[in-house]
Amino acid sequence: MEGCSQNEDKELAHFVNISFGSQAETKYLLHPASSMKHQDESISADIERPVRSFWPKTLEFLSASKQGRTA
């Protein structure tokens, strides 16, 4: 049983790491899309709002997981 939890924590940390990368990519792509008028700024704002609210939580989790405090 002990190894099972440890493996789940590693998988969760891996998933959150991928999520963090996806958030970064979304933030990166929204700005030029709006600047070049490929996307309406209000749509970009609607997409960016949840990314901004989730970003600090993801960073906090990643930091905790690197210090072994994911449980």
N, C-alpha and C positions, 0 to 999 in steps of 0.2 A: 504493500500500500504506500509506503514512503516514496518510492520512486515515481509512482503514478502522479502524485501532486507536483513533484518537481518538474516532470515532463510537461504537465499542463501549464505550469507557470512559464516555461520556456516557450511553448507554443503561443501562449497569450502575448508574451513580450514580443515575439516575432511578428504576430499579427498587428500589434500596436505600432511596431516599427514600420511596417508596410503602410499602415494607415497614416502615420506621420509623413512619410514620403509622398503619399497621395495628396495630403493636405498642402504640403509645400508646393507640389506641382500645380495644384488648383490655384493657389494664391499667385504663383508665378505667371500662369497663363491668363488669369483674369485681367490683370492690369494692361498688357499690350492689346488684348482683345477689345477692351473698352477704349483705349487710347487711339486705336486705328479704326474705331467705329465699326468693328465687326460684330459687336454685341452692344446692345443698349446698356447704358450705365446702371439703370434700375435693376436689370436682370443680374448684372454682375454683383450689385449690392445684395440682392436676395440670395445669391449663391455664397457670397463671401461672409455674410453675417453668421451662419452656423459654423463655418470653418474657423472664424475668429473666436467664437465662444468655446469651441472644442480644442483649439490649439494649445492653450495653457494646460488643460487637463491631460492632454497627450504628453506634453513635455514633462509634467509632474510624474506621470506614470513611468515614462522611460527613465527618468532620473532615479525613481524608487527601485525600478527593476534592476538597474545597474548596481544598486547598493544592496540588492537582495531583499527588498522589502515589498514584494508584490503580493504576498498573502494577506 
